[in-house]
Amino acid sequence: MISKASPVWPLICPDLTRQPFIPIGMRNRKALRSRNNYSHGMHQPAASSDGEAIRFRLAWADAVSRLSPLMLNRHGEGLLSVFSRVKIDDADLPDVDAADIKPSDRPALIKELASACRISAGHVRKSELDKIIGWLGELLGLDSLDQAIVSLFARVNLFEEWQELLDVLPGNRGCHLTPAAMAPIVGATPNAVDRRLHISAPICVGGLVDRDPDGEFSAANYLLRIARSGARSKAQLVRTLMPRSSRSSLLWMDFDHLGVPREIAEKLVSSGEAVSILLYGPPGTGKTEFARLLASRAGAHALFAGEADDSGREPHRRERLAHLMTLRAITRGDQKHLIVMDEADDVLLLDPEERGHRSKLWLNNLVESGARPTIWIINEPRRLEESIVRRMDLAIEFPKPSQSVRERIVRRHIRKQRLKLSDDTVAQLASLPAAPAILASAVRGAKRAGGSDCEVLAIGNELVSAVSGRRPSPYRFHKVYDPALSVADVDLAALGCQLNRAGKLGWSLLLSGPSGTGKSAFARHLADQLGMEVIEKRGSDLLNPFVGGTEQLMAEAFHEAARSGAMLLIDEADDFLANRAEAGRSWERSMVNEMLRQMEGLRYPFVATTNHAAILDPASQRRFTLRVAFQTLDAQRALDLFERYFSIEYPVELAPPLDQTPGDFAVVAARANLLAVKEAPVLAKWLREEAEARGPVVRPIGF
């Protein structure tokens, strides 16, 4: 302590108004807030002011003791000014007024004050921040110097006096931390500090420090969140850094449509090796739920990196990366955890602002360097660098599940919400072209609205419209199709049985004939026999006004059917397969070429229907494995359908109906039901009008 007998005592001004040690968040310093925008909205650490003040004066004493007399003389006024700002209750240390001290007396006074600080500190106890940094150091494997550097970064952002101390020490470069400025405070050489701040060093690997392109450092927002966490024990800090995820709402069987990749993923994760698995596909297709299931089947817990900050706000890319690297460091050698980076598009895509100190090589190493299995989840893989995808051990595409899987998931959510919905409602909801998550939202919304069948369907249709930008097609109620009531140039029933027995699915089928003859109905009947779902596309689904747009949509349709293991049905295919010799524009030819390319190497059935087979490109007709020509009904089949649809006999006084199609009967039956018409002559008249409206029928030549 400095006694009154000390030669520097007269230099001390006892009347200096002493300012308390105030956290930076309680002051209004625009310069510091603009320097580091991470301070906004964060809480201060739960540490006593006296404890932090003692820590500051000890750091001040250590720093000045390493300065030469020349440096003490040059920076003495600033050092004394910073010292005088901090008050410690019950500490026998006087305050000084740096302005009243002669320059020649400053070095001696500073030395006396530094010595007195060490004596008065004595048995200083760890502050709350010291404890948190110590626990963090144990988790990340940081030594004492690493912890001192991390503590300095935290305190410079949390407490104003620490930044002011750096401002007056030699080596300072404005408002950023540099190794030269930090070295005197942490008790190391600038080179030693620089090595500890290398991008591959534990401090940076743990995501605690950000480095800008100019080589200047700042505390990562992630570090400040940890410093302000208020953790009272190491276990509490671990729970903060490693939040448990909820259990999956889906079952393993709900992902049967993934096939072999699902089983490979389980084997890779269960191996405990440092594997990286990429899950990609449209939102709501179950990627996150699959990651949770994968972890549980491997006997591990899923840890989701960077989902939200402590205030529930969305963290930015650097925070998410920091949390990922911290989780990797904590779980190194741990077989009980699986790391998941959900919505990883922003992490794996190189931000232009990061190119100064992040590179493709850095991202490649990020994927490869994990010590524990890591699941990367994205929606759109096309923007990823090929080098990143190449470093994944497995990539699984998540298509929309099949109708049966969607229906099973819908029923599970209905049971969970304790709703009572009809089987028709469940089938209609599951048939909507939406991911299971959308259907689950419709069920939850219906529960809040009252839980009726019409409400769940209305909500489902509106959600699908909002996602896709158009209204979903009306639901087709399943009707039993009888091939015996259609006429074609082959035995339709025998053809269906043969295709089912063949066991091969890579075939294509062209169904031609007048409208209403049952071409599309036969295609759906074939799919039912094969136990497959039908993905149906029309011109409105595939035609695009931009160059190359139609070809892209066409390729995506074939790809969607292949990844779903479904039959692709394209109605009115003459829009895409017209004779190229008569094409007047290049895109008309390229559209046909794309269709022909997609038909090569089919793995699942492709069925095309057309009313105008004569205008199709000759090459396209040869590409189809089978071609079936549908015809209008003969008289006997027409009479059978009349009785089946209207439950009355055809008028004997009228000529037998000719050139009718099954579609004619469906149209007339709907009209009769609407108008409550039951008279046979009227129904026969309407049928004849339908046939005449279709125009003359071209019949095949022969006997």
PyMOL commands that set and color helices and strands:
alter all, ss='L'
color gray80, all
select helices_A, chain A and resi 9-11+24-26+30-35+37-39+49-65+69-84+98-100+103-121+128-140+144-158+160-168+179-186+190-196+202-205+221-227+234-241+252-258+260-270+287-297+317-330+345-348+352-354+360-368+381-383+386-390+403-417+423-431+436-449+453-468+483-485+492-502+519-530+539-542+549-564+573-575+580-582+586-599+613-615+618-623+635-646+662-675+680-694
alter helices_A, ss='H'
color red, helices_A
select strands_A, chain A and resi 209-211+217-219+276-280+301-304+337-341+374-378+394-397+487-488+508-512+534-537+567-570+606-610+626-631
alter strands_A, ss='S'
color yellow, strands_A
deselect
rebuild
show_as cartoon
